């Protein structure tokens, strides 16, 4: 019961057969029928290699009551295996879109489409952007796997992760995963991008390469029993100075090395755990620590350097003995200035987005998700409520991880929600009919209600959309 350590390498076909066993009976249909509803567009299965290729559209249209919203995405994905040791994936998406006001504001202020590429203007108030990625995996034995990729990673058992999530855009990485009995160890080296102050906040780029920063991630997980899994997480971020050979050895704890280097870099550590409390229920949680000073941590005075976050959640499967009825409840919180640094080059971010929770820091969030699948119908309901403290009058209250903690408002009296205390509510309902489980091609109808309220404004937005969608990408809009 290892906790999730997700990159891009997983078996789409095994997912397909487990979720849609009735599709096996459709395999005898004619070629056109199989390509539309049960197979990849191109699919080759030989004894010594496999290959697939799919065209992945995401075509949506909707309205917020004032303007038409739309997404025009055309994607291509391929993947396969060579022998028993090599696996590969590659995907590319060309996108244009016109979005709800809150989504548009984020793209303008941060110059990126959330979770995707650089935002460039398209038409009057639309955007043009891209998305590309891929992985190459080598497994020389059952004990070790090497993966070279340009993609996202996720560590944890929840909908969110306070350690490493798939919230931000893709990045290049090299990952080594070793398994021995009930123990699994992952070491990953990544190169991230930080263009926070690289160019004016317009939807225009430059021809020069964006500034880079380096990161290493270590994750050691242990299945202590059949029910209990525990994981230890460690990260170091450092400003570009060439590759630091101090961090080359994947088996060395990075915090003492960073300290021996004079502590020029930023370290984040964490704990991830899950426990199976019944046949169909799992309780899980995370603890993130960005900085620790014993006397300040236990003083209760709200010292600014007490930077930590917590997650607690529970997942249930086949609830009330109804097959494929699943639900999840989750709580997340992070204190002000968590994930931030003295310089934004060493904060816990990439491509102008947090690498952990989309809210950054200085928040408390509750969320609930219910999903029910009946044959090829898929119903998903989600609700999020949160409080967070926004910056006011150019004061840094600790939500924006890209602002230096040297610009903090004070040393003490720092508590979650400080600043412009804002209440957030988000509800999302989606009803889909899955046309082809192999590439997740679906007809989908959705509705979103979002409210952000404080003593300065009450922003209410709601919109619906309908479309034909495909791919297994996880893109967050609940922020």
C-alpha positions as CSV (number, residue, x, y, z in Angstrom):
1,X,0.0,0.0,0.0
2,X,2.7,2.5,-1.0
3,X,1.5,6.1,-1.0
4,X,1.2,7.7,-4.4
5,X,4.4,8.7,-6.2
6,X,3.0,9.7,-9.5
7,X,4.9,10.7,-12.7
8,X,3.6,9.9,-16.1
9,X,4.3,6.2,-16.2
10,X,1.2,4.1,-15.4
11,X,-0.8,1.5,-17.3
12,X,-3.6,3.0,-19.1
13,X,-4.8,-0.4,-20.4
14,X,-5.0,-1.8,-16.9
15,X,-7.0,1.2,-15.7
16,X,-9.3,0.7,-18.7
17,X,-10.0,-2.9,-18.1
18,X,-10.5,-2.5,-14.3
19,X,-12.9,0.5,-14.7
20,X,-14.8,-0.7,-17.7
21,X,-14.9,-4.5,-17.8
22,X,-18.0,-4.5,-19.9
23,X,-15.9,-3.1,-22.8
24,X,-14.4,-6.5,-23.4
25,X,-17.7,-7.6,-25.0
26,X,-17.4,-4.7,-27.5
27,X,-14.1,-5.9,-29.0
28,X,-15.8,-8.0,-31.6
29,X,-17.4,-5.0,-33.2
30,X,-16.2,-3.6,-36.6
31,X,-13.0,-1.6,-37.0
32,X,-14.5,1.9,-36.9
33,X,-16.6,1.0,-33.9
34,X,-13.5,-0.3,-32.0
35,X,-11.4,2.8,-32.8
36,X,-14.1,5.2,-31.6
37,X,-15.2,3.3,-28.5
38,X,-12.7,0.7,-27.3
39,X,-9.2,1.1,-28.8
40,X,-6.5,3.6,-29.3
41,X,-6.5,5.3,-32.7
42,X,-3.3,3.4,-33.5
43,X,-2.6,0.3,-31.4
44,X,0.1,-2.3,-31.8
45,X,0.6,-5.2,-29.4
46,X,3.5,-7.6,-30.1
47,X,5.3,-9.9,-27.9
48,X,8.4,-7.7,-27.7
49,X,6.9,-4.2,-28.0
50,X,3.7,-2.2,-27.8
51,X,2.7,1.1,-29.3
52,X,-0.3,3.4,-29.2
53,X,-1.2,6.8,-30.6
54,X,-4.3,9.0,-30.0
55,X,-5.7,12.3,-31.1
56,X,-7.0,14.1,-27.9
57,X,-9.5,16.9,-28.3
58,X,-10.7,19.2,-25.6
59,X,-13.5,21.3,-27.2
60,X,-15.8,23.2,-24.8
61,X,-18.2,26.0,-25.1
62,X,-20.2,27.7,-22.3
63,X,-21.3,30.9,-20.8
64,X,-21.1,32.9,-17.5
65,X,-24.2,34.9,-18.3
66,X,-22.2,37.8,-19.8
67,X,-19.9,36.3,-22.3
68,X,-19.2,33.1,-24.2
69,X,-16.5,30.8,-22.7
70,X,-14.7,28.3,-24.9
71,X,-11.7,26.0,-25.1
72,X,-10.1,24.8,-28.4
73,X,-7.5,22.1,-27.6
74,X,-6.0,19.6,-30.1
75,X,-3.6,17.1,-28.6
76,X,-1.5,14.2,-29.7
77,X,-0.3,11.4,-27.4
78,X,1.8,8.3,-28.1
79,X,3.4,5.8,-25.9
80,X,4.5,2.2,-25.7
81,X,7.0,-0.4,-24.4
82,X,10.1,-2.0,-25.7
83,X,10.7,-5.4,-24.2
84,X,10.1,-5.6,-20.5
85,X,12.6,-2.9,-19.6
86,X,11.7,0.2,-21.6
87,X,8.6,2.4,-21.6
88,X,7.9,5.8,-23.2
89,X,5.2,8.4,-23.5
90,X,5.0,11.7,-25.4
91,X,2.2,14.2,-25.6
92,X,1.6,17.7,-27.1
93,X,-1.4,20.0,-27.0
94,X,-2.1,23.2,-28.9
95,X,-4.6,25.4,-27.1
96,X,-6.7,28.5,-27.3
97,X,-9.3,29.6,-24.9
98,X,-11.6,32.2,-23.3
99,X,-12.2,31.8,-19.6
100,X,-14.1,32.9,-16.6
101,X,-13.0,36.2,-15.1
102,X,-11.1,34.7,-12.1
103,X,-9.2,32.4,-14.4
104,X,-8.4,35.3,-16.7
105,X,-7.1,37.4,-13.9
106,X,-4.8,34.7,-12.8
107,X,-3.4,34.3,-16.3
108,X,-2.8,38.0,-16.7
109,X,-1.2,38.5,-13.3
110,X,1.0,35.4,-13.4
111,X,1.5,35.2,-17.2
112,X,0.7,31.5,-17.3
113,X,-2.4,29.3,-17.8
114,X,-2.8,27.4,-14.5
115,X,-0.9,24.1,-14.7
116,X,0.0,24.8,-18.4
117,X,2.2,27.0,-20.5
118,X,3.0,30.6,-21.0
119,X,-0.2,32.8,-21.6
120,X,-0.2,34.8,-24.8
121,X,-3.0,37.0,-25.9
122,X,-5.5,35.7,-28.4
123,X,-8.2,37.9,-29.9
124,X,-9.9,40.4,-27.6
125,X,-9.6,38.6,-24.2
126,X,-8.6,35.1,-25.0
127,X,-5.3,33.2,-24.7
128,X,-3.0,31.1,-26.8
129,X,-0.8,28.6,-25.0
130,X,0.8,25.2,-25.3
131,X,1.5,22.0,-23.3
132,X,4.1,19.3,-24.0
133,X,5.6,16.5,-22.1
134,X,7.0,13.0,-22.1
135,X,8.9,10.3,-20.2
136,X,11.4,7.5,-20.9
137,X,11.4,4.7,-18.3
138,X,14.0,2.0,-17.8
139,X,13.6,-0.9,-15.4
140,X,16.6,-3.2,-15.4
141,X,15.3,-5.3,-12.5
142,X,12.4,-5.5,-10.2
143,X,14.3,-3.5,-7.6
144,X,15.1,-0.3,-9.5
145,X,13.6,2.1,-12.1
146,X,15.2,5.0,-13.9
147,X,12.9,7.7,-15.4
148,X,13.9,10.7,-17.5
149,X,11.0,13.0,-18.1
150,X,9.5,16.4,-18.8
151,X,6.3,16.1,-16.8
152,X,4.7,16.5,-13.3
153,X,5.0,14.5,-10.2
154,X,2.7,14.0,-7.1
155,X,3.4,12.6,-3.7
156,X,0.6,11.7,-1.3
157,X,-2.8,10.1,-1.0
158,X,-5.0,13.1,-1.2
159,X,-6.7,15.3,-3.7
160,X,-4.1,18.0,-2.8
161,X,-0.5,17.5,-1.7
162,X,1.4,19.8,0.7
163,X,4.7,18.1,-0.3
164,X,4.8,17.9,-4.1
165,X,1.7,18.2,-6.4
166,X,0.9,18.3,-10.0
167,X,-0.4,21.9,-9.7
168,X,2.4,23.7,-11.6
169,X,3.6,23.2,-15.2
170,X,5.8,20.4,-16.5
171,X,9.5,20.4,-15.7
172,X,12.6,18.3,-16.7
173,X,13.6,15.7,-14.2
174,X,15.7,12.5,-13.7
175,X,14.2,10.1,-11.1
176,X,15.6,6.9,-9.6
177,X,13.2,4.7,-7.7
178,X,14.4,1.6,-5.7
179,X,12.2,-1.0,-4.1
180,X,13.2,-3.6,-1.6
181,X,10.6,-5.5,0.3
182,X,8.3,-3.1,2.0
183,X,10.5,-0.1,1.5
184,X,10.6,2.2,-1.5
185,X,13.0,5.1,-2.1
186,X,12.8,7.8,-4.7
187,X,15.5,10.4,-5.5
188,X,14.7,13.0,-8.2
189,X,16.7,15.8,-9.7
190,X,14.8,18.6,-11.4
191,X,15.3,21.9,-13.1
192,X,12.6,24.5,-12.6
193,X,11.9,27.9,-14.1
194,X,11.5,31.2,-12.2
195,X,10.6,34.2,-14.3
196,X,8.8,36.1,-11.5
197,X,10.5,39.4,-12.3
198,X,12.0,38.4,-15.7
199,X,9.8,40.6,-17.8
200,X,7.0,43.0,-17.6
201,X,3.6,41.6,-16.6
202,X,2.2,41.5,-20.1
203,X,1.2,38.4,-22.2
204,X,4.4,38.6,-24.1
205,X,7.6,36.6,-23.8
206,X,11.2,37.2,-24.7
207,X,13.7,35.3,-26.9
208,X,16.1,34.7,-24.0
209,X,15.9,31.5,-22.0
210,X,14.0,32.0,-18.7
211,X,16.0,31.9,-15.5
212,X,16.4,28.4,-14.0
213,X,16.7,27.0,-10.5
214,X,17.6,23.5,-9.3
215,X,15.9,21.1,-7.0
216,X,16.3,17.7,-5.5
217,X,13.6,15.6,-4.0
218,X,14.0,12.5,-1.7
219,X,11.0,10.3,-0.6
220,X,11.4,7.2,1.5
221,X,8.2,5.2,2.0
222,X,7.6,2.1,4.2
223,X,4.7,-0.2,4.3
224,X,5.0,-0.9,8.0
225,X,2.0,-3.2,8.0
226,X,-0.7,-4.3,5.6
227,X,-2.7,-1.3,6.7
228,X,-0.1,1.4,7.6
229,X,2.2,3.3,5.2
230,X,4.6,6.0,6.3
231,X,6.8,8.2,4.1
232,X,9.5,10.8,4.7
233,X,10.0,13.7,2.3
234,X,12.9,16.1,1.7
235,X,13.5,18.9,-0.8
236,X,16.3,21.4,-1.4
237,X,16.0,24.4,-3.8
238,X,19.0,26.3,-4.8
239,X,19.7,29.4,-6.9
240,X,21.4,28.9,-10.3
241,X,25.2,28.4,-9.7
242,X,25.8,25.4,-11.9
243,X,25.1,21.9,-10.7
244,X,26.1,21.4,-7.1
245,X,27.9,18.1,-6.7
246,X,27.2,18.2,-3.0
247,X,23.7,16.9,-3.9
248,X,24.7,14.2,-6.4
249,X,24.6,11.2,-4.0
250,X,21.0,10.2,-3.9
251,X,21.4,8.3,-0.6
252,X,22.7,11.3,1.4
253,X,20.3,13.4,3.6
254,X,20.3,16.8,2.0
255,X,19.7,19.0,5.0
256,X,23.1,18.3,6.6
257,X,24.8,18.8,3.2
258,X,23.0,22.1,2.7
259,X,24.1,23.2,6.2
260,X,27.7,22.2,5.4
261,X,27.5,24.4,2.3
262,X,26.7,27.4,4.5
263,X,22.9,27.1,4.3
264,X,22.6,29.2,1.1
265,X,19.7,27.0,-0.1
266,X,16.1,26.3,1.0
267,X,15.1,23.0,2.6
268,X,11.6,21.6,3.0
269,X,10.8,18.4,4.9
270,X,7.6,16.4,5.4
271,X,5.8,13.3,6.5
272,X,3.2,11.4,4.6
273,X,1.1,8.6,6.1
274,X,-2.0,6.5,5.3
275,X,-3.9,3.9,7.3
276,X,-6.5,1.5,6.0
277,X,-9.2,1.5,8.7
278,X,-11.6,-0.9,7.0
279,X,-11.9,-2.8,3.7
280,X,-13.2,0.3,1.9
281,X,-11.8,3.2,3.9
282,X,-8.4,4.9,4.1
283,X,-7.4,7.7,6.4
284,X,-4.4,9.8,5.3
285,X,-2.4,12.9,6.2
286,X,0.7,15.0,5.6
287,X,2.9,17.3,7.7
288,X,5.1,19.9,6.0
289,X,7.8,21.8,7.8
290,X,9.6,24.7,6.1
291,X,11.4,26.2,9.1
292,X,11.7,25.2,12.7
293,X,12.8,27.1,15.8
294,X,11.8,25.2,19.0
295,X,11.1,28.1,21.3
296,X,9.0,29.9,18.6
297,X,7.2,26.8,17.5
298,X,5.8,26.1,21.0
299,X,5.4,29.7,22.2
300,X,2.0,30.3,20.7
301,X,2.9,33.9,19.8
302,X,2.6,33.3,16.1
303,X,6.2,33.8,15.2
304,X,6.7,34.3,11.4
305,X,9.3,31.6,11.1
306,X,6.9,28.9,12.4
307,X,6.2,27.7,8.9
308,X,4.4,24.4,8.6
309,X,1.3,22.8,7.0
310,X,-1.0,19.9,7.7
311,X,-3.4,17.7,5.8
312,X,-5.9,15.2,7.1
313,X,-8.4,13.2,4.9
314,X,-10.4,10.1,4.5
315,X,-11.4,8.2,1.3
316,X,-14.1,5.7,0.9
317,X,-14.7,3.2,-1.9
318,X,-18.0,1.4,-2.9
319,X,-19.9,3.3,-0.2
320,X,-23.0,1.7,1.2
321,X,-21.9,-1.3,-0.8
322,X,-22.8,0.5,-4.0
323,X,-20.1,-0.4,-6.6
324,X,-18.1,2.5,-7.9
325,X,-19.6,5.1,-5.5
326,X,-16.5,6.8,-4.0
327,X,-16.2,9.8,-1.7
328,X,-13.4,11.9,-0.1
329,X,-13.2,14.5,2.7
330,X,-10.0,16.5,3.1
331,X,-8.6,19.3,5.2
332,X,-5.5,21.3,4.3
333,X,-3.8,24.3,5.9
334,X,-0.5,26.1,5.6
335,X,0.7,29.0,7.8
336,X,1.8,32.4,6.4
337,X,5.1,32.5,4.6
338,X,5.3,28.7,4.3
339,X,7.0,27.7,1.0
340,X,8.4,31.3,0.6
341,X,12.1,32.2,0.9
342,X,14.3,35.2,1.2
343,X,14.7,35.2,-2.6
344,X,12.1,33.8,-5.0
345,X,14.7,31.8,-6.7
346,X,14.7,29.4,-3.7
347,X,11.0,29.4,-2.9
348,X,8.9,26.3,-3.4
349,X,7.5,27.3,-6.8
350,X,7.9,26.7,-10.5
351,X,6.6,28.7,-13.5
352,X,4.9,31.3,-11.3
353,X,2.9,28.7,-9.5
354,X,3.3,26.8,-6.2
355,X,4.6,23.3,-6.4
356,X,2.3,22.2,-3.5
357,X,-1.2,23.7,-2.9
358,X,-2.7,26.1,-5.4
359,X,-3.5,28.6,-2.7
360,X,0.2,29.0,-1.8
361,X,0.2,29.6,2.0
362,X,-1.8,31.4,4.7
363,X,-5.0,29.4,4.2
364,X,-7.3,26.7,5.6
365,X,-9.4,24.6,3.3
366,X,-12.0,21.9,3.5
367,X,-13.1,19.9,0.5
368,X,-15.5,17.1,-0.4
369,X,-15.6,15.0,-3.6
370,X,-18.2,12.4,-4.5
371,X,-17.8,10.3,-7.7
372,X,-20.2,7.7,-9.0
373,X,-19.7,5.7,-12.2
374,X,-22.4,3.6,-13.8
375,X,-21.4,1.7,-16.9
376,X,-20.1,4.6,-19.0
377,X,-21.8,7.4,-17.2
378,X,-19.6,9.3,-14.8
379,X,-20.9,11.8,-12.2
380,X,-18.6,13.9,-10.1
381,X,-19.5,16.5,-7.4
382,X,-17.0,18.7,-5.6
383,X,-17.3,21.5,-3.0
384,X,-14.4,23.5,-1.5
385,X,-14.6,26.1,1.3
386,X,-11.6,28.0,2.5
387,X,-10.4,31.1,4.3
388,X,-7.2,32.9,3.5
389,X,-5.5,36.2,4.0
390,X,-4.8,38.4,1.0
391,X,-2.2,41.1,0.8
392,X,-3.4,44.7,1.2
393,X,-1.7,48.1,0.6
394,X,1.4,46.3,-0.7
395,X,1.8,44.6,2.6
396,X,3.0,41.0,2.6
397,X,0.8,38.8,4.8
398,X,2.4,35.6,3.6
399,X,0.0,34.1,1.0
400,X,2.1,34.8,-2.1
401,X,5.1,32.4,-1.9
402,X,7.0,34.5,-4.5
403,X,7.3,37.5,-2.1
404,X,10.4,37.5,0.1
405,X,9.7,36.8,3.7
406,X,12.0,39.7,4.5
407,X,9.0,41.9,3.5
408,X,6.8,40.4,6.2
409,X,4.5,42.6,8.1
410,X,5.9,41.7,11.6
411,X,7.9,39.0,13.4
412,X,5.1,37.9,15.8
413,X,1.3,37.8,15.8
414,X,1.4,36.0,12.5
415,X,-1.6,33.6,12.2
416,X,-3.5,31.9,9.4
417,X,-6.0,34.3,7.9
418,X,-4.0,37.5,8.7
419,X,-4.4,40.2,6.1
420,X,-7.5,40.8,4.1
421,X,-9.5,37.8,5.5
422,X,-11.3,36.2,2.6
423,X,-13.9,33.5,2.5
424,X,-13.8,31.2,-0.6
425,X,-16.4,28.8,-1.9
426,X,-16.3,26.6,-5.0
427,X,-18.7,24.0,-6.2
428,X,-18.4,21.9,-9.3
429,X,-20.7,19.4,-10.9
430,X,-19.8,17.3,-13.9
431,X,-21.8,14.6,-15.8
432,X,-20.0,12.7,-18.5
433,X,-20.6,9.8,-20.8
434,X,-17.3,8.1,-21.6
435,X,-17.0,7.3,-25.3
436,X,-13.6,5.6,-25.2
437,X,-12.0,4.6,-21.9
438,X,-8.6,4.1,-23.6
439,X,-8.1,7.8,-24.1
440,X,-10.8,9.1,-21.7
441,X,-12.8,10.6,-24.6
442,X,-16.0,11.8,-23.1
443,X,-19.1,14.0,-23.7
444,X,-19.2,16.3,-20.6
445,X,-21.7,18.8,-19.1
446,X,-20.4,20.9,-16.3
447,X,-21.5,23.7,-13.9
448,X,-19.3,25.8,-11.6
449,X,-20.2,28.2,-8.8
450,X,-17.4,30.3,-7.3
451,X,-17.5,33.0,-4.6
452,X,-14.7,35.0,-3.1
453,X,-15.9,37.4,-0.3
454,X,-14.2,39.8,2.1
455,X,-14.9,43.3,3.5
456,X,-13.8,45.0,0.2
457,X,-15.6,43.0,-2.4
458,X,-18.0,40.0,-3.0
459,X,-17.0,38.3,-6.3
460,X,-19.6,35.8,-7.4
461,X,-19.1,33.9,-10.6
462,X,-21.0,30.9,-12.1
463,X,-20.8,29.3,-15.5
464,X,-21.7,26.2,-17.4
465,X,-20.0,24.4,-20.2
466,X,-20.5,21.4,-22.6
467,X,-18.0,19.7,-24.7
468,X,-16.1,16.7,-25.9
469,X,-12.9,16.1,-23.9
470,X,-10.1,13.7,-23.8
471,X,-6.7,12.8,-22.0
472,X,-5.8,12.0,-18.5
473,X,-4.3,15.4,-17.6
474,X,-5.2,16.8,-14.1
475,X,-5.7,20.5,-14.4
476,X,-7.0,22.4,-11.4
477,X,-9.6,25.2,-11.7
478,X,-10.7,25.3,-8.0
479,X,-8.6,28.2,-6.8
